[in-house]
Amino acid sequence: MANLSGKVALVTGSTDGVGRMVASRLAEAGVEVIVHGRDAGRGRDVVAEIEAGGGQAHFIAADLSDLARVRALAEAVGRRTPRLDLLVNNAGIGSGGPGGKRQTNAAGQELRFAVNYLAGFALTTELLPTLKASAPVRIVNVSSAGQQEIDFDDVMLTRGYSGGRAYMQSKLAQILFTFDLAGRLEGTGVTVNCLHPASYMPTTMVREAGVKPWSTIEQGGEAILNLAISPALEGRSGLYFDGHKEARANAQAYDRAARAKLRALSLDLAGLSAKAE
Ligand SMILES: NC(=O)c1ccc[n+]([C@@H]2O[C@H](COP(=O)([O-])OP(=O)(O)OC[C@H]3O[C@@H](n4cnc5c(N)ncnc54)[C@H](OP(=O)(O)O)[C@@H]3O)[C@@H](O)[C@H]2O)c1
């Protein structure tokens, strides 16, 4: 891997699973990594492991189900570093929940939509001034091949709920967001791409869903690192990858009207309408 000394990256959900592997690999390449998750103990372990290997890392805790904590995370990142060269929106929850019951955050928003999509949308929006000032910069949204159309009449899935549907809707929302943001960031030097890292890696969320793993964490991690740092992707934006290959996402991601609708809804839900250009 190239020497990336002097670069700073934030990897959300890097206390576990594929995010943890990506954080370690970036740190090995010289990147100063901001490790994020909810659990301070796991955060400390990841930072200690990176430091033991000669790397630089800091942990910031934030529960992304709470938009006030998302804002606090953006502020804490701002206090920690004046620049950010890479943002990987990776944190997420899978399709398995307690008893398959619909879950919400404290604000009553459907939990997978809130954590997997809305938090990354809000965090990125809050960090955009820093990201633009640090260009060239990359944003990577870790989505999935499991995608289901957003039902704009019932985004919070009050009818016909299943954990799988909630997960897949949130993952497609990340892709609509990626394509929309790429258009708005044209000419700024900030690129944004998204991907399905690998199918059923042996991580906590896959274990919780009771699925037998098919691929390795290394496979998914390498695919994320490809979008994050590969020289071949310099200047390329608005792409969806399946592993290492550019691919087509669900048709709704190519519907400009759906993207605009999701953006307006998300700004409203996140209380960020005043930040829209
Ligand atoms: N595993 C797969 O096969 C697979 C396939 C396709 C896509 N993906 C995507 O890859 C990404 C990483 O998944 P993974 O399999 O590595 O998952 P994982 O092992 O379950 O790790 C999830 C990470 O997200 C964090 N997180 C979860 N809920 C959070 C919340 N409310 N607030 C803040 N952080 C939270 C966790 O932090 P804590 O330490 O606080 O729990 C952890 O660091 C996800 O976006 C997932 O959708 C995974």
The ligand as an SDF file (V2000), in Angstrom:
LIG
                    3D

 48 52  0  0  0  0  0  0  0  0999 V2000
  -21.2260   -8.2380    6.8270 N   0  0  0  0  0  0  0  0  0  0  0  0
  -21.5620   -8.2840    5.5680 C   0  0  0  0  0  0  0  0  0  0  0  0
  -21.5400   -9.3570    4.9280 O   0  0  0  0  0  0  0  0  0  0  0  0
  -21.9810   -7.0470    4.8230 C   0  0  0  0  0  0  0  0  0  0  0  0
  -22.4590   -7.1720    3.4970 C   0  0  0  0  0  0  0  0  0  0  0  0
  -22.8280   -6.0280    2.8160 C   0  0  0  0  0  0  0  0  0  0  0  0
  -22.7000   -4.7920    3.4270 C   0  0  0  0  0  0  0  0  0  0  0  0
  -22.2280   -4.6910    4.7000 N   0  0  0  0  0  0  0  0  0  0  0  0
  -22.1360   -3.3580    5.3120 C   0  0  0  0  0  0  0  0  0  0  0  0
  -20.8490   -3.1920    5.8820 O   0  0  0  0  0  0  0  0  0  0  0  0
  -20.9120   -2.2770    6.9750 C   0  0  0  0  0  0  0  0  0  0  0  0
  -20.1710   -2.8630    8.1800 C   0  0  0  0  0  0  0  0  0  0  0  0
  -20.8330   -4.0550    8.5490 O   0  0  0  0  0  0  0  0  0  0  0  0
  -20.1570   -5.2120    9.4310 P   0  0  0  0  0  0  0  0  0  0  0  0
  -20.6660   -6.4740    8.8500 O   0  0  0  0  0  0  0  0  0  0  0  0
  -18.6930   -4.9840    9.5720 O   0  0  0  0  0  0  0  0  0  0  0  0
  -20.9210   -4.9640   10.8120 O   0  0  0  0  0  0  0  0  0  0  0  0
  -20.5470   -5.2140   12.3390 P   0  0  0  0  0  0  0  0  0  0  0  0
  -19.4050   -6.1450   12.4990 O   0  0  0  0  0  0  0  0  0  0  0  0
  -21.8400   -5.5410   12.9920 O   0  0  0  0  0  0  0  0  0  0  0  0
  -20.0400   -3.7580   12.8080 O   0  0  0  0  0  0  0  0  0  0  0  0
  -20.8930   -2.6750   12.7960 C   0  0  0  0  0  0  0  0  0  0  0  0
  -20.1770   -1.4280   13.2550 C   0  0  0  0  0  0  0  0  0  0  0  0
  -21.1520   -0.3520   13.2430 O   0  0  0  0  0  0  0  0  0  0  0  0
  -21.2250    0.1950   14.5430 C   0  0  0  0  0  0  0  0  0  0  0  0
  -22.5970    0.5770   14.8800 N   0  0  0  0  0  0  0  0  0  0  0  0
  -23.7110   -0.1960   14.8330 C   0  0  0  0  0  0  0  0  0  0  0  0
  -24.7720    0.5030   15.2750 N   0  0  0  0  0  0  0  0  0  0  0  0
  -24.3200    1.7320   15.6130 C   0  0  0  0  0  0  0  0  0  0  0  0
  -24.9210    2.8800   16.1530 C   0  0  0  0  0  0  0  0  0  0  0  0
  -26.2330    2.9340   16.4760 N   0  0  0  0  0  0  0  0  0  0  0  0
  -24.1530    3.9670   16.3890 N   0  0  0  0  0  0  0  0  0  0  0  0
  -22.8360    3.9360   16.1130 C   0  0  0  0  0  0  0  0  0  0  0  0
  -22.1960    2.8730   15.5920 N   0  0  0  0  0  0  0  0  0  0  0  0
  -22.9330    1.7810   15.3640 C   0  0  0  0  0  0  0  0  0  0  0  0
  -20.7330   -0.8810   15.5080 C   0  0  0  0  0  0  0  0  0  0  0  0
  -20.2520   -0.2480   16.6610 O   0  0  0  0  0  0  0  0  0  0  0  0
  -20.3500   -0.8730   18.1430 P   0  0  0  0  0  0  0  0  0  0  0  0
  -18.9740   -1.3590   18.4580 O   0  0  0  0  0  0  0  0  0  0  0  0
  -20.7470    0.2820   18.9700 O   0  0  0  0  0  0  0  0  0  0  0  0
  -21.3770   -1.9690   18.0990 O   0  0  0  0  0  0  0  0  0  0  0  0
  -19.6340   -1.5280   14.6720 C   0  0  0  0  0  0  0  0  0  0  0  0
  -18.4380   -0.8120   14.7720 O   0  0  0  0  0  0  0  0  0  0  0  0
  -22.4070   -2.0150    7.2310 C   0  0  0  0  0  0  0  0  0  0  0  0
  -22.7760   -0.7870    6.6810 O   0  0  0  0  0  0  0  0  0  0  0  0
  -23.0860   -3.1620    6.4730 C   0  0  0  0  0  0  0  0  0  0  0  0
  -24.3940   -2.8340    6.0460 O   0  0  0  0  0  0  0  0  0  0  0  0
  -21.8740   -5.7890    5.4270 C   0  0  0  0  0  0  0  0  0  0  0  0
  1  2  1  0
  2  3  2  0
  2  4  1  0
  4  5  1  0
  4 48  2  0
  5  6  2  0
  6  7  1  0
  7  8  2  0
  8  9  1  0
  8 48  1  0
  9 10  1  0
  9 46  1  0
 10 11  1  0
 11 12  1  0
 11 44  1  0
 12 13  1  0
 13 14  1  0
 14 15  2  0
 14 16  1  0
 14 17  1  0
 17 18  1  0
 18 19  2  0
 18 20  1  0
 18 21  1  0
 21 22  1  0
 22 23  1  0
 23 24  1  0
 23 42  1  0
 24 25  1  0
 25 26  1  0
 25 36  1  0
 26 27  1  0
 26 35  1  0
 27 28  2  0
 28 29  1  0
 29 30  1  0
 29 35  2  0
 30 31  1  0
 30 32  2  0
 32 33  1  0
 33 34  2  0
 34 35  1  0
 36 37  1  0
 36 42  1  0
 37 38  1  0
 38 39  2  0
 38 40  1  0
 38 41  1  0
 42 43  1  0
 44 45  1  0
 44 46  1  0
 46 47  1  0
M  CHG  2   8   1  16  -1
M  END
$$$$
